Amino acid sequence: MKAGSGDQGSPPCFLRFPRPVRVLSGAEAELKCVVLGEPPPTVVWEKGGQPLAASERLSFPADGAEHGLLLSGALPTDAGVYVCRARNAAGEAYAAAAVTVLEPPAPEPEPQPAERPLPPPGAGEGAPVFLTGPRSQWVLRGAEVVLECQVGGLPEPTLYWEKDGMALDEVWDSSHFALEPGRTEGRPGASLALRILAVRLPDSGVYVCHARNAHGHARAGALLQVHQPPESPPEDPDEVPKPVVEPLKCAPKTFWVNEGKHAKFRCYVMGKPEPEIEWHWEGRPLLPDRRRLMYRDRGGGFVLKVLYCQAKDRGLYVCAARNSAGQTLSAVQLHVKEPRFRFTRPLQDVEGREHGIAVLECKVPNSRIPTAWFREDQRLLPCRKYEQIEEGAVRRLIIHRLKADDEGVYLCEMRGRVRTVANVTVKGPILKRLPRKLDVFEGENAVLLVETGEAGVEGCWTRDGEDLPAICQSSSGHMHALVLPGVTREDAGEVTFSLGNSHTTTLLRVKCVKHNPPGPPLLVEMFKGHKNTVLLTWKPPEPAPETPFIYRLERQEVGSEDWIQCFSIVKAGAVEVPGDCVPSEGDYRFRICTVSEHGRSPHVVFHGSAHLVPTARLVAGLEDVQVYDGEDAVFSLHLSTIIQGTWFLNGEELKSHVPEGEVEPGALRYRVEKKGLQHRLILQAVKHQDSGALVGFSCPGVQDSAALTIQESPVHILSPQDKVSLTFTTSERVVLTCELSRVDFPASWYKNGQRVEESESLVVKLDGRKHRLILPEAQIQDSGEFECRTEGVSAFFSVTVRDPPVHILDPREHVFVHAITSECVMLTCEVDREGAPVHWYKDGQEVEESDFVVLENEGAHHRLVLPAAQPPDGGEFQCVAGDERAYFTVTITDVSSWIVYPSGKVYVAAVRLERVVLTCELCRPWAEVRWTKDGEEVVESPALLLQKEDTVRRLVLPAVQLEDSGEYLCEIDDESASFTVTVTEPPVRIIYPRDEVTLVAVSLECVVLMCELSREDAPVRWYKDGLEVEESEALVLESDGPRRRLVLPAAQPEDGGEFVCDAGDDSAFFTVTVTAPPERIVHPAARALDLQFGAPGRVELRCEVAPAGSQVRWYKDGLEVEASDVLQLGAEGPIRTLTLPHAEPEDAGEYVCETRDEAVTFNVSLAEPPVQFLAPEAAPSPLCVAPGDPVVLSCELSRAGALVFWSHNGRPVQEGEGLELHAEGPRRILCIRAADPAHAGLYTCQSGAAPGAPSLSFTVQVAEPPPVKLVSELTPLTVHEGDDATFRCEVSPPDADVTWLRNGAVVTPGPQLEMAQNGSSRTLTLRGCQLEDAGTVTARAGGTATSARLHVRETELLFLRRLQDVRAEEGQDVCLQVETGRVGAAGAVRWVRGGVPLPPDSRLATTQDGHVHRLLIHGVVPADQGTYGCESHHDRTLARLSVRRECPVLS
């Protein structure tokens, strides 16, 4: 395959193709498509190869990339194939669709032998159309069923059948299916019948007939339902009926479900012939109803679903499958777990008549328990439809205005999701209603069934209010079916079945099937064998896409980031790309992808690049041009690619960089144009001397030339081409122009056949090609036929000159004239031109002048005068001037009555602030009146206005008040007009709310009921449940301008009810419901959790509630738990906990945390951890004992009650024979009283008898002990006072016992004495040695001993801070202190004076505080002065104390 030429941008590509349509004659047909391209393509619609143009019946709507063809009032001749062709500079694309116009079905004529039968509808060329479709049927097992359809269309369509979306040969057991030609009865068209012999229960399903031809695809479906024939009663009434199913051979499975939940059973059965399935409950066959659903799922399984299980639903459910080869059963025992908290009186099933009511009633254990009503899964709120009543513990739901869709399952639910369930049956024309919603995947079949009480009635199926096609509908007896095969998203909507005033509706939802995009092409390769071309090859994707697809090829110039689409390929696996497909020379890369209606695959890039050069070729070359003198000569050519070129004229190159130029100054002018692939040279206004000029064009690869020929042109008239009719008014300038093809060519003018002569009133001019005849000021006599004549050709002008139209300047509006008898009446009309004719008319008749009517003209003014008007002279007068008219209404009244209106008393009723106008019309405009109110003359003011307009007198009250009520008189002479005015307050209207308001609040929430009135000062009354409310702290009434509010600052449940705001003339209704705030469990979010813990261990169950003060109850296995030592209940803020500090396996079970409104279930399982050995932590080292020594093997387990098994060299250990086994809590002990060589070996303690269980091994060796001896001697030690002393020796064997002695006495370990062992090394450490610890240390092992001497040296006590000289006044206290390097014992230092210890004196005191020693002298005297010293055994410090006497004071 070779690609066409390309350009920058992208060629047109259809995203959505137009679909074939079939319409009846006279209907509207529409084709739509979506096409993209860059630049946006131009779209043209064609039929039969000819482009179509818009007309009254044909239009081409466009919206962005969407283009359409709309055909109104389709005719049979409009049938055919329509082509949408889109093109732009980068390429062209097209798409086609067929329009079939069907004749409407006509009544069959009486059969006449001489006449040929009429062709059936749909027999014309076009897509298939079903003339008759299959009908849904309901039959008994064993009957014979025939499904037949007839289809029209040319070419004749191919028909085939499907069952439940599978071809007949794919059905598991289709041996009793037979296809045979249908009965056409002489009518053309295709027909195919499906015959099912001896139908079986598995044959139930949807059967679809498909019809295909070259123009399209159509399908129609029908439902087949096969029922079990009713069993005949036994002949002997005493005979025990046979069991429906055989007894079970094994115990059934068990299934538990909480009350109010759904139970779902599924069995999958296979066999041939396909088995028949029956469901049984407690041995009785089950039939589907509102709470028992039976269906087959998409996986082929048979499903029984029991909705909202109750205690009465428990029992044995059996799925019985049988065919001719045998029978099999599958059973399950259903247990319903009842809640601890139950309804005192549950709901009962009820029935009601359509348009009537149904009442459901139940009773709760406590009147304070809140409840909620549901219809299946939909929450019901109180309203006029669903009235909800609470009377103590009784809960009642009243359903008003019952309709078919109200039938269903209703639930009343209290806290903990405890429910009671009842069925509501609505008696009416419709017995079996539609489901509330039906979900179908796109492409599947949708089936809707309705059963009516009366057989043979005709119902109506609609979707979103529009009737559905009859081909989809079937009825048989009481059953009505709607079958929609292969649904699409357009089929979704509200589907309604109507029978009279009864309706049932379902919401049909079509779910989109997710499709995967196609895979990418495989094995892409690039070949560059030919010059300036590249061959690209690939393999189709695997697996092959399910829907039609194309390949999209794109190019990218190396160095650029943009990929540009080249073209699309439908099926080929290779394409040759020439250099013509690129816009400019360069290296190009290519990539390809697969595109289908499900998306686009990833791109696959061809390896490498190719160098391509666009080559220009001459598509349409230059041609010789022949023009007349003075015309433009145009030379053009088309190239195969966009490229620059050069034009030549007579061998001279023309400048192409400027749009216009001239060959030389004053010579021939030219213009160069380039648009896409087209190049043009335009020589402007060529002259005769330019004839023979040679024009050439040159570019790389292309050279072409052509000649210019100029001929003398015969004169002809360029304009006007046809006769011209002109109309002018007098004095207007008239110009007649005739343009000839040649310049300055002579011509003559004629009027009415006579040649005209020039004058002041007629001028003839010549200006190049144009000849003009001018009438400067045309007159009426200038009208006539004018002709411009030259060399056998003429131009004709018809000129009409008229006077200008007359316009009436005054009056512009209708004039009303009132006069009294004998008064002179004058009607005046002014026109815009003097002398213009004017005519007067009265009551439609032209007026003639007489003694009683005078007509006057004065310049532009025209008058009609009635000198002495009489009542009969009144009427409608018209002044007619040309096309305009002025209107006058003349009323002549008798002078005896001044007041024309009103003739009687007038009563005016108004509301306050309204505008009131009292009007009195007089017979004369100059008459004066007097206005009075209640006998007193009124005075004009802003609140009362008196107006005078011609003959009308008005009294205006702009904003009437209540005090303005009264009787008003308009008086003139002895006459008066009476007006009685009554002013009332305007009725109070409630502006908001207009409808009943329903409010739902929780306890302690502020509830505000607001009502806005039409008047600010209007009083209102508030009522609750029919009683007027009184203001209190719990109920506040507020008024703010026109707004009235009732406020419940902290609403309580008892505050709920019906509130009414009564404004006298209007009322507003409010329904308030106050409930306790829902007590919710915020965390965990799941309502059921499975938790596993180890035992023994700590178990904590935690919930977070909202509000934080919510009370919870804990249950275990349905019983409420209480706090104890082994079960702790905690509450901290919003957190609620249940803790088992030492949980055991028996503590496992179902724990429930329950608030008033919600509950969370914790399924707790406790598993004991595997037994582990705790001690010794590592495998013990071999134990070597001497014969006769006792042996003790001990280990500690992780669980005290665990069993262990002891073995010796692989054989179980038996107690006795000197062996003892003990268990002390978690410890396990094996004792050997006196070991002998037979006891040596490997001892193993294993926890449990299971293979691989944990075990611990001990190695025991029995042998004569080696002789004990000391390997090394003790070493004498000398330490300072307070230091540690450590004696060390080596012993053999390493485990030999060593005895330590000090000064001959055995050493006992203590805080000061530590003994340690490390292998064969033994140590004795004396902590903080004192002088008295000096002595002899001995180590004794066996019969050997070693000794060493310990010497303790006294530690030097030195002074770190020494004494300082002190000067003191007599009588002062003096302190002398020193600081030692270590803390000395008591008496380690002594104080001296003059080298002699201090004598006893009450004034002297010594103290020690750690390292600090002090001497205190109280009240020193001169005798205390001297040298003081502080001495230890190793150091001495001295200081001088000077005492100064106090000087005496002389008095």
ZIFEN-V216244 format. One record per backbone hydrogen bond with DSSP energy under -1.0 kcal/mol. NH is the residue of the N-H (numbers start at 1). CO is the residue of the C=O. E is the energy in kcal/mol with one decimal. If there is no record, write none. Layout:
NH | CO | E
NH | CO | E
//
This chain:
3 | 576 | -1.8
10 | 38 | -1.9
13 | 36 | -2.6
15 | 34 | -2.5
16 | 34 | -1.7
21 | 98 | -1.9
23 | 100 | -2.6
25 | 102 | -3.0
26 | 74 | -3.3
27 | 24 | -2.3
29 | 71 | -2.7
31 | 69 | -2.4
33 | 67 | -2.3
34 | 16 | -2.1
35 | 65 | -2.1
36 | 13 | -2.6
38 | 10 | -2.1
42 | 87 | -2.9
44 | 85 | -2.7
46 | 83 | -2.9
47 | 50 | -2.3
50 | 47 | -1.5
52 | 45 | -3.0
55 | 58 | -2.8
59 | 70 | -2.0
63 | 66 | -2.9
66 | 63 | -2.1
67 | 33 | -2.7
68 | 61 | -2.4
69 | 31 | -2.4
70 | 59 | -2.7
71 | 29 | -3.4
72 | 57 | -2.8
74 | 27 | -3.1
78 | 75 | -2.0
79 | 76 | -1.3
80 | 99 | -2.1
82 | 97 | -2.8
83 | 46 | -2.8
84 | 95 | -3.5
85 | 44 | -3.2
86 | 93 | -3.3
87 | 42 | -2.0
88 | 91 | -2.7
91 | 88 | -1.1
93 | 86 | -2.8
95 | 84 | -1.9
97 | 82 | -2.0
99 | 80 | -3.0
100 | 21 | -2.5
102 | 23 | -3.4
115 | 112 | -1.2
123 | 120 | -1.4
126 | 154 | -2.4
129 | 152 | -2.2
131 | 150 | -2.5
132 | 150 | -1.8
137 | 223 | -2.7
139 | 225 | -2.4
141 | 227 | -2.2
142 | 199 | -2.7
143 | 140 | -1.8
145 | 196 | -2.2
147 | 194 | -2.8
150 | 132 | -2.3
151 | 190 | -3.1
152 | 129 | -3.0
158 | 212 | -3.1
160 | 210 | -1.7
162 | 208 | -2.2
163 | 166 | -3.1
164 | 206 | -3.0
166 | 163 | -1.9
170 | 167 | -1.7
177 | 174 | -1.7
178 | 195 | -2.3
180 | 193 | -2.3
187 | 184 | -1.8
190 | 151 | -2.2
192 | 149 | -1.4
193 | 180 | -3.2
194 | 147 | -3.3
195 | 178 | -3.5
196 | 145 | -3.0
197 | 176 | -2.3
199 | 143 | -2.8
203 | 200 | -1.4
204 | 201 | -1.7
205 | 224 | -2.3
207 | 222 | -2.7
208 | 162 | -2.2
209 | 220 | -3.0
210 | 160 | -3.2
211 | 218 | -2.8
212 | 158 | -2.0
213 | 216 | -2.2
216 | 213 | -1.1
218 | 211 | -2.6
220 | 209 | -1.8
222 | 207 | -2.2
224 | 205 | -2.8
225 | 137 | -2.1
227 | 139 | -2.5
239 | 236 | -1.6
253 | 331 | -1.4
255 | 333 | -2.9
257 | 335 | -1.9
259 | 337 | -2.2
260 | 309 | -3.0
261 | 258 | -2.1
263 | 306 | -2.7
265 | 304 | -3.1
267 | 302 | -2.4
276 | 322 | -3.0
278 | 320 | -2.4
280 | 318 | -2.5
281 | 284 | -3.0
282 | 316 | -2.8
284 | 281 | -1.9
286 | 279 | -2.7
289 | 292 | -2.0
293 | 305 | -2.7
295 | 303 | -1.9
297 | 301 | -2.2
300 | 297 | -1.9
302 | 267 | -3.1
303 | 295 | -3.1
304 | 265 | -2.7
305 | 293 | -2.8
306 | 263 | -3.2
307 | 291 | -2.9
309 | 261 | -3.4
313 | 310 | -1.8
314 | 311 | -1.3
315 | 334 | -1.7
317 | 332 | -2.8
318 | 280 | -2.6
319 | 330 | -3.2
320 | 278 | -3.2
321 | 328 | -2.7
322 | 276 | -1.9
323 | 326 | -2.5
326 | 323 | -1.3
328 | 321 | -2.7
330 | 319 | -1.4
332 | 317 | -2.3
333 | 253 | -3.9
334 | 315 | -3.1
335 | 255 | -3.0
337 | 257 | -2.7
344 | 363 | -1.3
345 | 363 | -1.7
350 | 423 | -2.2
352 | 425 | -2.4
354 | 427 | -2.6
355 | 402 | -3.5
356 | 353 | -2.3
358 | 399 | -1.5
360 | 397 | -2.9
362 | 395 | -2.3
363 | 345 | -2.4
364 | 393 | -2.7
369 | 366 | -1.7
372 | 413 | -2.1
374 | 411 | -2.6
375 | 378 | -2.8
376 | 409 | -1.7
378 | 375 | -2.0
380 | 373 | -2.7
383 | 386 | -2.1
387 | 398 | -2.5
389 | 396 | -3.0
391 | 394 | -2.2
394 | 391 | -2.2
395 | 362 | -2.9
396 | 389 | -2.8
397 | 360 | -2.8
398 | 387 | -3.1
399 | 358 | -3.0
400 | 385 | -2.5
402 | 356 | -2.6
406 | 403 | -1.9
407 | 404 | -1.6
408 | 424 | -1.7
410 | 422 | -2.9
411 | 374 | -2.7
412 | 420 | -2.1
413 | 372 | -2.9
414 | 418 | -2.6
418 | 414 | -1.1
420 | 412 | -1.7
422 | 410 | -2.1
424 | 408 | -2.8
425 | 350 | -2.2
427 | 352 | -3.6
431 | 451 | -2.6
432 | 451 | -2.0
438 | 507 | -2.6
440 | 509 | -2.6
442 | 511 | -3.0
443 | 487 | -2.9
444 | 441 | -2.3
446 | 484 | -2.4
448 | 482 | -2.2
450 | 480 | -2.4
451 | 432 | -1.5
452 | 478 | -2.7
453 | 429 | -3.0
456 | 477 | -1.9
460 | 498 | -2.2
462 | 496 | -2.4
463 | 466 | -2.9
464 | 494 | -2.7
466 | 463 | -1.8
468 | 461 | -2.1
472 | 469 | -1.3
473 | 470 | -1.5
474 | 481 | -2.3
476 | 479 | -2.6
479 | 476 | -2.2
480 | 450 | -2.5
481 | 474 | -3.0
482 | 448 | -2.3
483 | 472 | -2.5
484 | 446 | -3.0
487 | 444 | -2.9
491 | 488 | -1.6
492 | 489 | -1.1
493 | 508 | -2.0
495 | 506 | -2.5
496 | 462 | -2.7
497 | 504 | -2.7
498 | 460 | -2.6
499 | 502 | -2.9
502 | 499 | -1.9
504 | 497 | -1.8
506 | 495 | -2.4
507 | 436 | -1.5
508 | 493 | -2.8
509 | 438 | -2.9
511 | 440 | -2.9
522 | 539 | -2.6
525 | 537 | -2.4
527 | 535 | -3.1
533 | 530 | -1.2
534 | 577 | -1.7
535 | 527 | -3.2
536 | 575 | -2.9
537 | 525 | -2.4
538 | 573 | -2.5
539 | 522 | -3.3
550 | 595 | -2.4
551 | 569 | -3.5
552 | 593 | -2.4
553 | 567 | -2.4
554 | 591 | -2.6
555 | 564 | -3.0
556 | 589 | -2.2
558 | 587 | -2.8
560 | 557 | -2.6
564 | 555 | -2.8
566 | 553 | -2.9
569 | 551 | -3.0
575 | 536 | -2.4
576 | 1 | -2.2
577 | 534 | -3.0
579 | 532 | -1.5
581 | 578 | -1.7
582 | 579 | -1.5
586 | 612 | -1.9
588 | 610 | -3.0
589 | 556 | -3.0
591 | 554 | -2.1
592 | 604 | -2.3
593 | 552 | -1.4
595 | 550 | -2.7
596 | 599 | -2.6
599 | 596 | -1.7
601 | 594 | -2.8
604 | 592 | -2.7
606 | 590 | -2.6
610 | 588 | -2.5
612 | 586 | -2.5
619 | 638 | -2.3
620 | 638 | -1.6
625 | 707 | -2.2
627 | 709 | -2.1
629 | 711 | -1.5
630 | 686 | -3.2
631 | 628 | -2.0
633 | 683 | -2.8
635 | 681 | -2.9
637 | 679 | -1.9
638 | 620 | -2.6
639 | 677 | -2.3
640 | 617 | -1.6
646 | 698 | -2.7
648 | 696 | -2.8
649 | 652 | -2.6
650 | 694 | -3.7
652 | 649 | -1.9
654 | 647 | -2.8
661 | 670 | -2.2
663 | 668 | -2.4
667 | 664 | -2.9
670 | 661 | -3.1
671 | 682 | -2.0
672 | 659 | -1.9
673 | 680 | -2.7
675 | 678 | -2.3
678 | 675 | -2.0
679 | 637 | -2.4
680 | 673 | -3.0
681 | 635 | -2.9
682 | 671 | -2.9
683 | 633 | -3.1
684 | 669 | -2.2
686 | 631 | -2.4
690 | 687 | -1.5
691 | 688 | -1.5
692 | 708 | -3.7
693 | 690 | -1.6
695 | 706 | -3.3
696 | 648 | -2.8
697 | 704 | -3.1
698 | 646 | -2.3
699 | 702 | -2.7
702 | 699 | -2.5
704 | 697 | -2.3
706 | 695 | -2.7
708 | 693 | -2.4
709 | 625 | -2.7
711 | 627 | -2.0
718 | 739 | -2.8
719 | 739 | -1.4
724 | 796 | -2.3
726 | 798 | -3.7
728 | 800 | -3.3
730 | 802 | -2.1
731 | 778 | -3.7
732 | 729 | -1.7
734 | 775 | -2.6
736 | 773 | -3.0
738 | 771 | -2.8
739 | 719 | -3.0
740 | 769 | -2.7
741 | 716 | -1.7
744 | 768 | -2.0
748 | 789 | -2.8
750 | 787 | -2.7
751 | 754 | -3.7
752 | 785 | -3.7
754 | 751 | -2.3
756 | 749 | -1.9
759 | 762 | -3.0
763 | 774 | -2.9
765 | 772 | -2.7
767 | 770 | -3.2
770 | 767 | -2.1
771 | 738 | -3.1
772 | 765 | -3.0
773 | 736 | -2.4
774 | 763 | -3.6
775 | 734 | -3.0
778 | 732 | -2.6
782 | 779 | -1.9
783 | 780 | -1.7
784 | 799 | -2.5
786 | 797 | -3.3
787 | 750 | -2.7
788 | 795 | -2.6
789 | 748 | -3.3
790 | 793 | -2.7
793 | 790 | -2.2
795 | 788 | -1.9
797 | 786 | -3.0
798 | 724 | -3.5
799 | 784 | -2.9
800 | 726 | -2.2
802 | 728 | -2.9
809 | 830 | -2.6
810 | 830 | -1.7
815 | 887 | -2.3
817 | 889 | -3.5
819 | 891 | -2.7
821 | 893 | -1.5
822 | 869 | -3.6
823 | 820 | -2.0
825 | 866 | -2.3
827 | 864 | -3.0
829 | 862 | -2.9
830 | 810 | -3.1
831 | 860 | -2.4
832 | 807 | -1.8
836 | 833 | -1.3
839 | 880 | -2.5
841 | 878 | -2.7
842 | 845 | -3.5
843 | 876 | -3.5
845 | 842 | -2.1
847 | 840 | -2.9
850 | 853 | -2.9
854 | 865 | -2.7
856 | 863 | -2.6
858 | 861 | -3.1
861 | 858 | -2.2
862 | 829 | -2.7
863 | 856 | -3.1
864 | 827 | -2.6
865 | 854 | -3.2
866 | 825 | -3.4
869 | 823 | -2.5
873 | 870 | -2.2
874 | 871 | -1.6
875 | 890 | -1.7
877 | 888 | -3.2
878 | 841 | -2.8
879 | 886 | -2.4
880 | 839 | -3.6
881 | 884 | -2.5
884 | 881 | -2.1
886 | 879 | -1.9
888 | 877 | -2.7
889 | 815 | -3.1
890 | 875 | -2.8
891 | 817 | -3.2
893 | 819 | -2.9
897 | 894 | -1.6
900 | 921 | -2.4
901 | 921 | -2.0
906 | 978 | -2.6
908 | 980 | -3.5
910 | 982 | -2.8
912 | 984 | -2.4
913 | 960 | -3.9
914 | 911 | -1.9
916 | 957 | -2.3
918 | 955 | -3.0
920 | 953 | -3.0
921 | 901 | -2.8
922 | 951 | -3.3
923 | 898 | -2.1
930 | 971 | -2.2
932 | 969 | -2.1
933 | 936 | -3.5
934 | 967 | -3.2
936 | 933 | -1.9
938 | 931 | -2.0
941 | 944 | -2.9
944 | 941 | -1.5
945 | 956 | -3.0
947 | 954 | -2.7
949 | 952 | -2.7
952 | 949 | -2.9
953 | 920 | -3.2
954 | 947 | -2.6
955 | 918 | -2.3
956 | 945 | -3.2
957 | 916 | -3.1
960 | 914 | -2.6
964 | 961 | -1.5
965 | 962 | -1.5
966 | 981 | -2.3
968 | 979 | -3.7
969 | 932 | -2.2
970 | 977 | -2.2
971 | 930 | -3.2
972 | 975 | -2.5
975 | 972 | -2.8
977 | 970 | -1.9
979 | 968 | -3.1
980 | 906 | -3.1
981 | 966 | -3.2
982 | 908 | -2.9
984 | 910 | -2.3
991 | 1012 | -2.1
992 | 1012 | -1.5
997 | 1069 | -2.3
999 | 1071 | -3.2
1001 | 1073 | -3.0
1003 | 1075 | -1.9
1004 | 1051 | -3.4
1005 | 1002 | -1.9
1007 | 1048 | -2.2
1009 | 1046 | -2.9
1011 | 1044 | -2.6
1012 | 992 | -2.8
1013 | 1042 | -3.1
1014 | 989 | -1.9
1021 | 1062 | -2.3
1023 | 1060 | -2.4
1024 | 1027 | -3.5
1025 | 1058 | -3.2
1027 | 1024 | -2.0
1029 | 1022 | -2.2
1032 | 1035 | -3.1
1036 | 1047 | -2.8
1038 | 1045 | -2.7
1040 | 1043 | -2.9
1043 | 1040 | -2.2
1044 | 1011 | -3.1
1045 | 1038 | -2.7
1046 | 1009 | -2.4
1047 | 1036 | -3.3
1048 | 1007 | -3.0
1051 | 1005 | -2.4
1055 | 1052 | -2.2
1056 | 1053 | -1.5
1057 | 1072 | -2.2
1059 | 1070 | -3.2
1060 | 1023 | -2.4
1061 | 1068 | -2.6
1062 | 1021 | -3.4
1063 | 1066 | -3.1
1065 | 1063 | -1.9
1068 | 1061 | -1.8
1070 | 1059 | -3.0
1071 | 997 | -3.2
1072 | 1057 | -3.0
1073 | 999 | -2.5
1075 | 1001 | -3.0
1080 | 1106 | -2.8
1082 | 1104 | -2.1
1083 | 1104 | -1.6
1089 | 1161 | -2.7
1091 | 1163 | -2.8
1093 | 1165 | -2.8
1095 | 1167 | -2.0
1097 | 1143 | -1.0
1099 | 1140 | -2.3
1101 | 1138 | -3.1
1103 | 1136 | -2.6
1104 | 1083 | -3.1
1105 | 1134 | -2.8
1106 | 1080 | -2.3
1110 | 1107 | -1.9
1113 | 1154 | -2.2
1115 | 1152 | -2.2
1116 | 1119 | -3.4
1117 | 1150 | -3.5
1119 | 1116 | -2.0
1121 | 1114 | -2.3
1124 | 1127 | -3.6
1128 | 1139 | -3.1
1130 | 1137 | -2.6
1132 | 1135 | -2.2
1135 | 1132 | -2.0
1136 | 1103 | -3.1
1137 | 1130 | -2.4
1138 | 1101 | -2.3
1139 | 1128 | -3.1
1140 | 1099 | -3.3
1143 | 1097 | -3.5
1147 | 1144 | -2.4
1148 | 1145 | -1.7
1149 | 1164 | -2.2
1151 | 1162 | -3.0
1152 | 1115 | -2.5
1153 | 1160 | -2.6
1154 | 1113 | -2.8
1155 | 1158 | -3.0
1160 | 1153 | -2.3
1161 | 1087 | -2.4
1162 | 1151 | -3.7
1163 | 1089 | -3.3
1164 | 1149 | -2.7
1165 | 1091 | -2.2
1167 | 1093 | -2.4
1169 | 1095 | -1.2
1174 | 1196 | -2.8
1175 | 1196 | -1.3
1183 | 1259 | -3.9
1185 | 1261 | -3.6
1188 | 1235 | -4.2
1189 | 1186 | -2.3
1191 | 1232 | -2.5
1193 | 1230 | -3.0
1195 | 1228 | -1.8
1196 | 1175 | -3.3
1197 | 1226 | -2.8
1198 | 1172 | -1.8
1202 | 1199 | -1.2
1205 | 1246 | -2.5
1207 | 1244 | -2.1
1208 | 1211 | -3.5
1209 | 1242 | -3.3
1211 | 1208 | -1.7
1213 | 1206 | -2.3
1216 | 1219 | -2.6
1219 | 1216 | -1.4
1220 | 1231 | -2.2
1222 | 1229 | -2.9
1224 | 1227 | -2.1
1227 | 1224 | -2.1
1228 | 1195 | -2.6
1229 | 1222 | -2.6
1230 | 1193 | -2.7
1231 | 1220 | -3.0
1232 | 1191 | -3.1
1233 | 1218 | -1.8
1235 | 1189 | -2.7
1239 | 1236 | -2.2
1240 | 1237 | -1.4
1241 | 1260 | -2.4
1243 | 1258 | -3.4
1244 | 1207 | -2.6
1245 | 1256 | -3.2
1246 | 1205 | -2.5
1247 | 1254 | -2.6
1248 | 1203 | -1.2
1253 | 1250 | -1.8
1256 | 1245 | -2.2
1258 | 1243 | -3.5
1260 | 1241 | -2.6
1261 | 1183 | -3.9
1263 | 1185 | -2.7
1269 | 1292 | -2.5
1271 | 1290 | -2.5
1272 | 1290 | -1.3
1277 | 1349 | -2.1
1279 | 1351 | -2.8
1281 | 1353 | -2.8
1282 | 1329 | -3.8
1283 | 1280 | -2.2
1285 | 1326 | -2.2
1287 | 1324 | -3.0
1289 | 1322 | -2.2
1291 | 1320 | -2.4
1292 | 1269 | -2.4
1296 | 1293 | -2.0
1299 | 1340 | -3.1
1301 | 1338 | -3.1
1302 | 1305 | -3.0
1303 | 1336 | -3.4
1305 | 1302 | -1.8
1307 | 1300 | -3.0
1310 | 1313 | -2.6
1314 | 1325 | -2.3
1316 | 1323 | -2.1
1318 | 1321 | -2.3
1321 | 1318 | -1.9
1322 | 1289 | -2.6
1323 | 1316 | -2.3
1324 | 1287 | -2.3
1325 | 1314 | -2.9
1326 | 1285 | -3.1
1327 | 1312 | -2.9
1329 | 1283 | -3.1
1333 | 1330 | -1.7
1334 | 1331 | -1.2
1335 | 1350 | -1.6
1337 | 1348 | -2.9
1338 | 1301 | -3.3
1339 | 1346 | -3.0
1340 | 1299 | -3.1
1341 | 1344 | -2.5
1344 | 1341 | -2.4
1346 | 1339 | -2.1
1348 | 1337 | -2.1
1350 | 1335 | -3.5
1351 | 1277 | -2.7
1353 | 1279 | -3.0
1360 | 1379 | -3.1
1361 | 1379 | -1.8
1366 | 1440 | -2.7
1368 | 1442 | -2.4
1370 | 1444 | -2.1
1371 | 1420 | -3.0
1372 | 1369 | -2.2
1374 | 1417 | -2.7
1376 | 1415 | -3.0
1378 | 1413 | -2.4
1379 | 1361 | -1.8
1380 | 1411 | -2.7
1381 | 1358 | -2.2
1388 | 1385 | -2.1
1390 | 1431 | -2.2
1392 | 1429 | -2.9
1393 | 1396 | -3.2
1394 | 1427 | -2.8
1396 | 1393 | -1.4
1398 | 1391 | -1.4
1404 | 1401 | -1.5
1405 | 1416 | -1.9
1407 | 1414 | -2.1
1409 | 1412 | -3.3
1412 | 1409 | -1.8
1413 | 1378 | -2.4
1414 | 1407 | -2.7
1415 | 1376 | -3.1
1416 | 1405 | -3.3
1417 | 1374 | -3.1
1418 | 1403 | -2.3
1420 | 1372 | -3.0
1424 | 1421 | -2.6
1425 | 1422 | -1.2
1426 | 1441 | -1.7
1428 | 1439 | -2.8
1429 | 1392 | -2.8
1430 | 1437 | -2.4
1431 | 1390 | -2.8
1432 | 1435 | -3.0
1437 | 1430 | -1.8
1439 | 1428 | -2.4
1441 | 1426 | -3.0
1442 | 1366 | -2.6
1444 | 1368 | -2.5
//
